[in-house]
Every structure is written in structure tokens, then in C-alpha cells.
């Protein structure tokens, strides 16, 4: 009789456990960034931030609509290429992930955002800063840091006010990120009375800038503004030193605000002339930045670049919207993202009607002793 009773109790326990397991819902969140090629260090950093968020959510045991949720990160590589990026976007739509954190580059994010909008997937970019992203009228498209209008204009004000620059040369890489950023700087600088003595062009695969820099050198600018990423900015700084341009200040957006640029410059002293702007508070001034980065560094030593705190917050904002909506269905929780008032690592996340942050921050960065140092 006792054995029979034990069997009944055991069977009931198994049924109960099975019922509990059946209640667990697997929710897939996509992440896309270049994890191969010259910008892989950015992409991996972004992916690390999203992955850390997923691990934290699963450790908390999040429930949505009364059901326990297990989050999974579906990480994809777009190689910083628009064609590959749109193919990945369609793949994530077909996989029916719940939402997407990404992409890294504006030139990839903008065409991908059209696909996400058409298939009804919410997308939050932690790093694409071209203002056009949120001006296309696509639904469920958000940006979790300041855009290039703020960064380009801010750097022009810095050049005029802090540096007292009278002349400037502009170089851009003709990408969806670098070109508009450079144009905004140029327009604002001219309005502030700075004379633009040259505007040169390169691309995001180039490594030799000797001809461009030699031409610029003859025009003796006080500052050079570069619209592009660090795989080009690093060699550019090294070649500036070789050409005897060590007295020229070098400005750029968040694309050059990485620890990697120090290595890419080959130890050139011109790194000390760099001032770049990031679309958010410095890690030290983020609400949860210092503690969060200590955890990040412990898990991913030596990999921090710029955007991982934003990809972390983007993932958390998506999960928060699900919890408030009581659903993991993008059609149901997607509109809740627009109503977010989430206390993140980076800031209090609230979006305006276009999907931009309501109160974006900006930080100027310099490099001292080979390390990033915030000025504000």
C-alpha cells in the first residue's frame, strides 16, 4: 500500500513538474552587428551587451502574462554590409523572433529597418546615429542614444568655443554614418564662423590617406574632422604624424571613440589630439554605469568599446515592454515600447513620437596615456 501511495505521489509530482515546464515560453531576441571584418570589435561588444542582458533576465526568472519566460539571443553577423544586413533582417523576420537589437551601422540599419517595419518586428538600435533612421515613418523603430544632429553640431561648437578653431578640413567615408555626420559638422562650423578649407572623401575600406592628408596639410587647418569609423581613423592618425601634422586637432563622432583606435594608430602621438563625441553619458556618469561595467569586464575582459551598455538597455526595454503588455507577441508588446519609462544602465529610457530618446546625453572624449577620458 505504501509503495502504491509513493507511486501515486511520484506520478503527481511528475505531472506537476511537466505542467510547470509546459508553462515556460522561449522568447528569441535577435541581435545584429558586424562580428566579422574591420568593425568586428564594435559588433562583438554590442553582442556582449545584449547577451549579458539575456543572462540577467533569465537569472531573474521573468514572467510574462503569468508564464515563465526563457530568453534566447539569436546573434547574426551583417559584416557592416547593407546587402548582408537586409538578408539577415529578412531571416529574423522569417524566424519570427520577438524583436531585434541592432544594427550597428546607419548604412545597414536604415534599409534593414524597412524590412522589420514591414514584418512587424520592433527594432531598437544601440548605435546607428543617422537622423534619417527615425524620419522614414516606419513603425516600431527606436534609437537609444543621441543622433548625429547632436554629435556633429556639438563637435562644431566644441571646435569653435573650446579650441578656438578658425579653419577646418573635413574628411568623410561616404557611408550612411560618416557622410551626414560630416555634413552636420561642416554646416554648423560654418555657421559658427569656421572656414572650411577642404572637404575630402574616402571609403570605409581604405587604409592609405597620404594623398588626402598631403593636400590638406598645404591648407593649414586648425582641426580635421573625420566622419567615419576607427579602422580608418587609426591609420589616418599615424599618417598625420608621419607627415608632420602633429599640431592639428582631430575630431570625430562615436565611430572613433573606441579603445581600439589607440592600437590602430600604432602608438602615434597624434592620438593625444583626438576629441570625439559619444551619444550618451560617460560610463562613469551613467546611472548604473560603473557597477555594470565591472560586471561586463569580469565576463568579457578587454572587449568593451562603446555601445554595449546601450545594447544591454535595449534588450531590457524590450523585456520590460513584454511584461507591461502581458504578452510576448510583437503586435501586442510593440506599442508598449513607445510608452517606456525604464530606468536603465545608460539613462531613464523614454522615447518621443518618432522613436528618439526624449533627453539624449552627449560626452566628449579625449585620450590620455592611451586611455579614454571623458571631458564632461
Buried (B, 14 or more C-beta within 10 A) or exposed (E): EEEEEEEEEEEEEEEEEEEEEEEEBEBBBBBBBBBBBBBBBBBBBBBBBBBBBBEBBBEEEBBBBEBBBBBEBBBBBBBBBBEBBBBBBBBBBEEEBBBBBBBBBBBBBBBBBBBBBEBBBBBBBBBBBBBBBBEEEBBBBBBBBBBBBBBBBBBBBBBBEEBEBBBBBBBBBBBBBBBBBBBBBBBBBEEBEBEBBBBBBBEBEBEEBEEBBEEBBEEEBBBBBBBBBBBBBBBBBBBBBBBEBBEBBBBBBBBBBBBBBBEBBBEBEBBBBBBBBBBBBBBEBBBBBEEBBEBBEEEBEEBBBBBBBBBBBBBBBBBBBBBBBBBBBBEBBBBBBBEBEBEBBBBEBEBEEBBBBEEBBBBBBBBEEEEBEBEE
